[in-house]
Amino acid sequence: MQAQDFKGLYAIIPTPARAGAQAIDASDTVALDETERLIRALIDDGANGLIVLGTTGECATISNEDYRSFVATVAETVGKRIPLFVGATAMGGHEAYKRLAFARDRGADGTLLGLPMWQPCTVDMAVRFYAEVGQAFPDLAVMVYANARAFRFSFPTDFWARIAKEAPTVTSAKSSQPTNLAENIAATGGRIHFMPSDMVAAKFQAISPATTTSCWATAAGMGPEPSRALIDAILAADTDRARHIDERIAWSIAPLAPMLGNPELFASYNTQMEKTRMAEANYCDPGPVRPPYDVFPADYAEAAREAGRRWRLLREEFARERAAAATKAVS
């Protein structure tokens, strides 16, 4: 996949956990039936691509055995119907290599790949890492997991300029903020697609309309319709509708402002927040959070549940809009 191939909504899902997965001695923690059901529902409801095993997917906390069973189930369920990006981030290069090889052999189209993070990487280290991954897996598209807080790396413009030249399999980046977006696009000659979340897609469009052709959404785990409607409006250059949907999505996440507005707090409670609002929205059953992140203060948990309830209302709102549009089309 090249930069121009990324279109539409890329759903990010949790790695559904079985009851008891929060115990330190738990094994065989992945709810594979729920994994299959969720993926089928997302494809039926309009997801254009799938990203698994990032932060919400608990890539850092599942065992290697669970990693393999989950990836095998995901790949078999997707069955090449939509692009599949499998996270393979690990503490070091050797384990990342093993995960990448497994994902490739099971049919993944690409990987969501962050930097090893025990020691913060320099630009030279980071560029070499992605270049070596490309040499080892020339048929696997790489989506850089550009999370500066998580990986203790700022992903500066000179990094992107070098990546464009030295790591040709890097064709996209999972981005969270439009910081230096125009500069980064220019530095890569447009060869790398900087994919925003649904929460900031409108900001990306304002800076670079031509390259804002897709978005990612962890909210898709609560039902993909609002996020899909947003990127569809952006692709149709329907500015008024995109603005309206952006405002509605902002309303749905407003209860999370204390966490989203505090990078340190958000970093500690990211997974808990996402799985709590997903459970409340009732589109999927994400199950408990795996240790050691299975701690979530009650007030933050209630805020996340409220966000889940609001997303459920948002889905109902879009269902009514679709029904009204269908009735109008028939008449």
C-alpha positions as CSV (number, residue, x, y, z in Angstrom):
1,M,0.0,0.0,0.0
2,Q,1.2,3.5,-0.9
3,A,0.2,6.8,0.6
4,Q,-2.5,7.4,-2.0
5,D,-4.2,4.0,-1.2
6,F,-5.4,5.0,2.2
7,K,-9.1,5.9,2.0
8,G,-12.0,6.0,4.5
9,L,-12.3,4.8,8.1
10,Y,-9.7,2.6,9.7
11,A,-11.2,1.0,12.8
12,I,-9.1,0.4,15.8
13,I,-10.3,-2.4,18.1
14,P,-9.5,-3.7,21.5
15,T,-8.2,-7.2,22.0
16,P,-11.3,-8.7,23.7
17,A,-10.4,-10.3,27.0
18,R,-12.0,-13.2,28.7
19,A,-13.2,-13.0,32.3
20,G,-10.3,-13.1,34.7
21,A,-7.8,-11.6,32.3
22,Q,-6.9,-8.9,34.8
23,A,-5.2,-11.6,37.0
24,I,-1.4,-11.6,36.8
25,D,-1.3,-15.4,36.4
26,A,-4.0,-15.5,33.7
27,S,-3.4,-17.3,30.4
28,D,-5.3,-17.8,27.2
29,T,-7.0,-14.4,27.8
30,V,-8.3,-13.6,24.3
31,A,-12.0,-13.9,23.7
32,L,-11.7,-15.2,20.1
33,D,-15.4,-15.6,19.5
34,E,-16.0,-11.9,20.4
35,T,-13.0,-11.0,18.3
36,E,-14.5,-12.6,15.2
37,R,-18.0,-11.2,15.9
38,L,-16.7,-7.7,16.3
39,I,-14.7,-7.7,13.1
40,R,-17.6,-9.0,11.1
41,A,-19.8,-6.3,12.6
42,L,-17.3,-3.6,11.8
43,I,-17.0,-4.7,8.1
44,D,-20.7,-4.9,7.8
45,D,-21.2,-1.5,9.3
46,G,-18.8,0.3,7.0
47,A,-15.2,0.1,8.2
48,N,-12.8,0.5,5.3
49,G,-9.7,-0.8,7.1
50,L,-8.7,-2.4,10.4
51,I,-5.8,-1.7,12.9
52,V,-5.2,-4.0,15.8
53,L,-2.7,-4.3,18.6
54,G,-1.9,-0.7,19.4
55,T,-2.4,0.8,22.9
56,T,-6.1,0.0,23.0
57,G,-5.3,-3.4,21.7
58,E,-3.0,-4.0,24.6
59,C,0.0,-4.9,22.4
60,A,2.3,-4.3,25.4
61,T,0.5,-6.6,27.8
62,I,-0.6,-9.7,26.0
63,S,1.5,-12.8,26.0
64,N,3.2,-14.1,22.9
65,E,0.8,-17.0,22.9
66,D,-2.2,-14.7,23.0
67,Y,-0.6,-12.5,20.4
68,R,-0.5,-15.4,18.0
69,S,-4.0,-16.7,18.6
70,F,-5.5,-13.2,18.3
71,V,-3.6,-12.3,15.1
72,A,-4.5,-15.6,13.5
73,T,-8.2,-15.1,14.3
74,V,-8.2,-11.5,13.0
75,A,-6.5,-12.3,9.8
76,E,-8.7,-15.3,9.0
77,T,-11.9,-13.3,9.8
78,V,-10.8,-10.3,7.7
79,G,-10.0,-12.6,4.8
80,K,-8.4,-9.8,2.7
81,R,-11.8,-8.0,2.5
82,I,-10.3,-4.8,3.9
83,P,-6.7,-3.7,4.6
84,L,-5.4,-5.1,7.8
85,F,-2.6,-3.5,9.9
86,V,-1.3,-5.6,12.8
87,G,0.7,-4.0,15.6
88,A,4.1,-5.6,16.3
89,T,5.7,-3.2,18.7
90,A,8.0,-4.8,21.2
91,M,10.7,-4.0,23.7
92,G,13.4,-4.8,21.3
93,G,14.1,-5.5,17.6
94,H,14.3,-9.3,17.8
95,E,10.9,-9.7,19.3
96,A,9.4,-7.2,16.9
97,Y,10.9,-9.2,14.0
98,K,9.2,-12.4,15.3
99,R,5.8,-10.6,15.6
100,L,6.2,-9.0,12.1
101,A,7.0,-12.4,10.6
102,F,4.0,-14.0,12.2
103,A,1.6,-11.2,11.0
104,R,3.0,-11.3,7.5
105,D,2.7,-15.1,7.3
106,R,-1.0,-14.8,8.4
107,G,-1.8,-12.4,5.6
108,A,-1.5,-8.9,7.2
109,D,-1.2,-6.1,4.6
110,G,0.8,-3.9,6.9
111,T,1.9,-3.2,10.5
112,L,1.4,-0.5,13.0
113,L,4.9,-0.3,14.4
114,G,6.2,1.8,17.3
115,L,9.8,2.2,18.4
116,P,11.4,0.0,21.1
117,M,11.3,2.2,24.1
118,W,13.4,1.0,27.0
119,Q,16.0,3.5,25.9
120,P,14.7,6.5,24.0
121,C,15.8,6.3,20.3
122,T,17.9,9.0,18.6
123,V,16.9,9.9,15.0
124,D,19.7,7.7,13.7
125,M,18.4,4.7,15.7
126,A,14.8,5.3,14.7
127,V,15.5,5.7,11.0
128,R,17.7,2.6,11.0
129,F,15.1,0.5,12.8
130,Y,12.4,1.3,10.2
131,A,14.9,0.9,7.3
132,E,15.9,-2.6,8.6
133,V,12.3,-3.6,9.0
134,G,11.7,-2.7,5.4
135,Q,14.6,-4.7,4.3
136,A,13.4,-7.7,6.2
137,F,9.8,-7.4,5.2
138,P,9.7,-5.7,1.8
139,D,6.1,-6.8,1.2
140,L,4.7,-5.4,4.4
141,A,3.5,-1.7,4.5
142,V,4.6,0.1,7.6
143,M,2.5,2.5,9.5
144,V,4.7,4.4,12.0
145,Y,3.0,4.6,15.4
146,A,3.8,8.3,15.8
147,N,3.0,8.6,19.5
148,A,5.6,10.9,21.0
149,R,4.5,10.4,24.6
150,A,4.5,6.6,24.5
151,F,7.7,6.2,22.6
152,R,9.7,9.1,24.1
153,F,10.6,10.3,20.6
154,S,9.4,13.6,19.1
155,F,9.2,12.4,15.5
156,P,10.7,15.6,14.1
157,T,10.5,16.7,10.5
158,D,14.1,15.6,9.8
159,F,13.1,12.1,10.9
160,W,10.3,12.0,8.3
161,A,12.5,13.4,5.6
162,R,15.0,10.6,6.1
163,I,12.4,7.9,6.4
164,A,11.0,8.9,3.0
165,K,14.5,8.3,1.5
166,E,15.8,5.4,3.6
167,A,12.7,3.4,4.6
168,P,10.6,2.9,1.5
169,T,8.1,0.5,3.1
170,V,7.0,3.2,5.5
171,T,4.0,4.6,3.7
172,S,1.8,5.9,6.5
173,A,1.8,7.2,10.0
174,K,-0.8,7.0,12.8
175,S,-0.9,10.7,13.9
176,S,-2.7,12.3,16.8
177,Q,-2.1,16.0,16.3
178,P,-1.5,18.2,13.2
179,T,1.8,19.6,14.6
180,N,4.2,20.3,11.7
181,L,1.8,18.5,9.3
182,A,2.4,20.7,6.3
183,E,6.2,20.6,6.9
184,N,6.2,16.9,7.3
185,I,4.2,16.3,4.1
186,A,6.6,18.6,2.2
187,A,9.6,16.9,3.6
188,T,8.4,13.5,2.5
189,G,7.2,14.7,-0.9
190,G,3.8,13.3,-0.1
191,R,5.1,9.7,0.0
192,I,3.9,9.2,3.6
193,H,0.2,9.4,4.5
194,F,-0.3,11.1,7.8
195,M,-3.6,9.6,9.1
196,P,-5.5,11.6,11.8
197,S,-7.9,10.3,14.3
198,D,-11.6,11.2,13.9
199,M,-11.2,13.7,16.7
200,V,-8.7,15.8,14.7
201,A,-9.5,14.9,11.1
202,A,-11.2,18.3,10.5
203,K,-8.0,20.1,11.6
204,F,-5.9,18.0,9.2
205,Q,-8.3,18.8,6.4
206,A,-8.0,22.5,7.1
207,I,-4.2,22.2,6.7
208,S,-4.0,19.7,3.9
209,P,-7.4,18.9,2.2
210,A,-5.8,16.8,-0.6
211,T,-4.1,14.4,1.8
212,T,-6.9,14.0,4.4
213,T,-8.3,10.9,2.8
214,S,-8.7,8.6,5.8
215,C,-8.9,8.6,9.6
216,W,-8.5,6.1,12.4
217,A,-10.9,5.7,15.2
218,T,-10.8,3.8,18.5
219,A,-14.4,5.0,18.8
220,A,-15.2,2.5,16.1
221,G,-15.1,-0.1,18.8
222,M,-18.3,1.6,20.0
223,G,-19.8,1.5,16.5
224,P,-18.1,3.0,13.3
225,E,-21.0,5.0,11.8
226,P,-20.2,8.5,13.2
227,S,-16.5,8.3,12.3
228,R,-17.3,6.8,8.9
229,A,-19.8,9.6,8.3
230,L,-17.1,12.2,9.1
231,I,-14.5,10.9,6.7
232,D,-17.2,10.4,4.0
233,A,-18.1,14.1,4.4
234,I,-14.5,15.2,4.2
235,L,-14.0,13.1,1.1
236,A,-17.1,14.6,-0.5
237,A,-15.8,18.1,0.4
238,D,-19.0,18.7,2.3
239,T,-17.6,21.2,4.7
240,D,-20.8,22.0,6.5
241,R,-21.6,18.4,7.2
242,A,-18.1,17.6,8.2
243,R,-18.2,20.5,10.7
244,H,-21.5,19.3,12.1
245,I,-20.2,15.7,12.6
246,D,-17.0,17.0,14.1
247,E,-19.0,19.0,16.6
248,R,-21.1,16.0,17.5
249,I,-18.0,13.8,18.1
250,A,-16.5,16.6,20.2
251,W,-19.7,16.6,22.3
252,S,-19.5,12.8,22.8
253,I,-15.9,13.0,24.2
254,A,-16.4,16.1,26.3
255,P,-16.7,14.1,29.6
256,L,-13.2,12.8,28.9
257,A,-11.7,16.4,28.8
258,P,-9.8,16.0,32.2
259,M,-7.9,13.0,30.8
260,L,-7.6,14.1,27.2
261,G,-6.3,17.5,28.3
262,N,-3.6,16.1,30.5
263,P,-0.9,14.1,28.6
264,E,0.5,12.4,31.7
265,L,-2.9,11.4,33.0
266,F,-4.1,10.2,29.6
267,A,-0.9,8.1,29.2
268,S,-1.7,6.3,32.5
269,Y,-5.4,5.6,31.8
270,N,-5.6,5.4,28.0
271,T,-6.5,1.7,27.7
272,Q,-8.8,1.8,30.7
273,M,-10.7,4.8,29.3
274,E,-11.2,3.2,25.9
275,K,-12.3,-0.2,27.1
276,T,-14.7,1.4,29.7
277,R,-16.5,3.5,27.2
278,M,-16.6,0.7,24.7
279,A,-18.2,-1.6,27.3
280,E,-20.8,1.1,28.1
281,A,-21.6,1.7,24.4
282,N,-22.4,-2.0,24.1
283,Y,-21.2,-2.5,20.5
284,C,-18.6,-4.9,21.6
285,D,-17.5,-6.7,24.8
286,P,-13.9,-5.6,25.4
287,G,-13.6,-7.5,28.6
288,P,-11.3,-6.5,31.5
289,V,-8.0,-4.6,31.2
290,R,-4.9,-6.8,31.4
291,P,-2.3,-6.0,34.2
292,P,-0.7,-3.8,35.3
293,Y,-3.2,-1.3,33.8
294,D,-6.3,-2.7,35.4
295,V,-6.6,0.3,37.8
296,F,-9.0,3.1,37.0
297,P,-10.3,5.7,39.5
298,A,-14.1,5.7,39.9
299,D,-14.6,9.3,38.8
300,Y,-12.6,8.8,35.6
301,A,-14.5,5.5,35.0
302,E,-17.8,7.3,35.2
303,A,-16.7,9.9,32.8
304,A,-15.7,7.2,30.3
305,R,-19.1,5.5,30.8
306,E,-20.8,8.8,30.0
307,A,-18.7,9.1,26.9
308,G,-19.9,5.6,25.9
309,R,-23.5,6.5,26.5
310,R,-23.1,9.7,24.4
311,W,-21.6,7.7,21.5
312,R,-24.5,5.3,21.7
313,L,-26.9,8.3,21.3
314,L,-24.8,9.5,18.4
315,R,-25.1,6.2,16.6
316,E,-28.9,6.4,17.0
317,E,-28.8,10.0,15.7
318,F,-27.0,8.8,12.5
319,A,-29.3,5.9,12.1
320,R,-32.3,8.3,12.1
321,E,-30.5,10.4,9.5
322,R,-29.9,7.4,7.3
323,A,-33.5,6.3,7.6
324,A,-34.7,9.7,6.7
325,A,-32.4,9.9,3.7
326,A,-33.5,6.5,2.5
327,T,-37.2,7.5,2.8
328,K,-36.5,10.7,0.8
329,A,-34.7,8.7,-1.9
330,V,-37.6,6.3,-2.3
331,S,-40.2,9.1,-2.5
